[in-house]
Amino acid sequence: MTRRTISTEFIYQVLSLVVAAVLVHAVYVTVVRPNADAILAEQAAAMQGDSEYVPERSFFVTIRDFEQEACFILMLWAIAIMAFKGWGTVAETRLLGEEMVPVPEGMRILPEDAREYARQLEALPPARQRALLPRALLSALHRFGATRNIQDVSATAHAVCDAEAERLESELSMVRYIAWAIPSIGFIGTVRGIGEALGQAHQAVEGDIAGVTRSLGTAFNSTFIALLISIGLMFLLHQLQLQQERLVLDCETYLDSRLVRHLATGYERQGE
């Protein structure tokens, strides 16, 4: 991957994080927290008027705290990163339907022809040249022209695919970190909520359990939301990994069926 591609992806990740933070915070300030505060005030008044009143569970109250806000920001950031990776994978998958090395059935590619076919790939736009399939084909053709050995060509092509699989796997490390960080943030909310509840234990002894109840709600709601988000992210991550693995396997199949089987070291272009 070129430095330009790395810079573009880095800028995209930074901007997506900023946009996610701004959007989520704006929704929390204008919608979530005002509604949650109104619901809590209404429930507190109802509890004072009726000792048997049981407050209903509210979505706004469940997600109102800062830990849940941070979890939603990270969720949108991870989705944006995976969308970028997925879009690139889909674009590369479309190349598998094209004849990158047009060889009529029954024709053979000799070592002397490798340079001519390589020029066709080198004439592709830079963005397409960076895709897995053109890179693997180009490496295979260069290897064939240099060694005149079909087995070396197959090994080189598959080595490029294996290296790409490892690169794709490593580039998902940030998404895996986010999927791990979200439950951790939820547990931080749990610790904070329990700590606040313990700090208000004297009020509960005196009969005022409103503060303790709210703090315990913070403790459990933060973990609840974090675990739900983490489950959803892991599902999307596994779907993206499956898509990338299929791309690499399909590329290897393409190389074997569209290039390697057409190679010949003799001087005859027709037949075996």
ChimeraX attribute file (.defattr): number of C-alpha atoms within 10 A of each C-alpha:
attribute: neighborCount
match mode: 1-to-1
recipient: residues
	/A:1	9
	/A:2	7
	/A:3	8
	/A:4	9
	/A:5	12
	/A:6	11
	/A:7	11
	/A:8	10
	/A:9	15
	/A:10	12
	/A:11	12
	/A:12	15
	/A:13	17
	/A:14	12
	/A:15	13
	/A:16	19
	/A:17	20
	/A:18	13
	/A:19	15
	/A:20	20
	/A:21	18
	/A:22	13
	/A:23	13
	/A:24	18
	/A:25	18
	/A:26	12
	/A:27	12
	/A:28	20
	/A:29	12
	/A:30	10
	/A:31	13
	/A:32	21
	/A:33	17
	/A:34	15
	/A:35	18
	/A:36	20
	/A:37	14
	/A:38	13
	/A:39	18
	/A:40	17
	/A:41	12
	/A:42	12
	/A:43	16
	/A:44	15
	/A:45	11
	/A:46	15
	/A:47	15
	/A:48	11
	/A:49	10
	/A:50	10
	/A:51	8
	/A:52	9
	/A:53	12
	/A:54	10
	/A:55	13
	/A:56	8
	/A:57	9
	/A:58	12
	/A:59	12
	/A:60	19
	/A:61	21
	/A:62	18
	/A:63	23
	/A:64	22
	/A:65	20
	/A:66	16
	/A:67	27
	/A:68	24
	/A:69	21
	/A:70	17
	/A:71	27
	/A:72	21
	/A:73	23
	/A:74	22
	/A:75	23
	/A:76	19
	/A:77	23
	/A:78	26
	/A:79	17
	/A:80	18
	/A:81	19
	/A:82	20
	/A:83	14
	/A:84	14
	/A:85	18
	/A:86	17
	/A:87	11
	/A:88	13
	/A:89	21
	/A:90	13
	/A:91	12
	/A:92	21
	/A:93	21
	/A:94	10
	/A:95	16
	/A:96	17
	/A:97	9
	/A:98	9
	/A:99	10
	/A:100	17
	/A:101	16
	/A:102	11
	/A:103	14
	/A:104	8
	/A:105	10
	/A:106	10
	/A:107	15
	/A:108	23
	/A:109	23
	/A:110	19
	/A:111	23
	/A:112	14
	/A:113	14
	/A:114	20
	/A:115	16
	/A:116	11
	/A:117	19
	/A:118	19
	/A:119	11
	/A:120	13
	/A:121	18
	/A:122	14
	/A:123	10
	/A:124	13
	/A:125	9
	/A:126	9
	/A:127	8
	/A:128	17
	/A:129	16
	/A:130	16
	/A:131	18
	/A:132	21
	/A:133	26
	/A:134	22
	/A:135	18
	/A:136	25
	/A:137	26
	/A:138	22
	/A:139	17
	/A:140	27
	/A:141	27
	/A:142	19
	/A:143	21
	/A:144	28
	/A:145	17
	/A:146	15
	/A:147	12
	/A:148	20
	/A:149	15
	/A:150	19
	/A:151	11
	/A:152	15
	/A:153	26
	/A:154	20
	/A:155	13
	/A:156	20
	/A:157	24
	/A:158	21
	/A:159	16
	/A:160	19
	/A:161	23
	/A:162	15
	/A:163	13
	/A:164	19
	/A:165	18
	/A:166	10
	/A:167	12
	/A:168	17
	/A:169	13
	/A:170	11
	/A:171	11
	/A:172	17
	/A:173	11
	/A:174	12
	/A:175	21
	/A:176	15
	/A:177	11
	/A:178	18
	/A:179	24
	/A:180	14
	/A:181	16
	/A:182	28
	/A:183	23
	/A:184	17
	/A:185	20
	/A:186	26
	/A:187	20
	/A:188	16
	/A:189	25
	/A:190	23
	/A:191	18
	/A:192	18
	/A:193	23
	/A:194	19
	/A:195	15
	/A:196	18
	/A:197	24
	/A:198	15
	/A:199	13
	/A:200	18
	/A:201	15
	/A:202	13
	/A:203	15
	/A:204	15
	/A:205	9
	/A:206	8
	/A:207	9
	/A:208	13
	/A:209	16
	/A:210	15
	/A:211	16
	/A:212	22
	/A:213	15
	/A:214	15
	/A:215	23
	/A:216	20
	/A:217	18
	/A:218	29
	/A:219	25
	/A:220	18
	/A:221	24
	/A:222	30
	/A:223	23
	/A:224	18
	/A:225	20
	/A:226	27
	/A:227	21
	/A:228	12
	/A:229	19
	/A:230	19
	/A:231	13
	/A:232	12
	/A:233	22
	/A:234	15
	/A:235	11
	/A:236	16
	/A:237	19
	/A:238	11
	/A:239	14
	/A:240	18
	/A:241	19
	/A:242	11
	/A:243	15
	/A:244	23
	/A:245	17
	/A:246	14
	/A:247	22
	/A:248	24
	/A:249	15
	/A:250	16
	/A:251	24
	/A:252	21
	/A:253	15
	/A:254	17
	/A:255	23
	/A:256	15
	/A:257	11
	/A:258	18
	/A:259	21
	/A:260	22
	/A:261	13
	/A:262	19
	/A:263	22
	/A:264	21
	/A:265	15
	/A:266	12
	/A:267	11
	/A:268	12
	/A:269	15
	/A:270	11
	/A:271	10
	/A:272	9
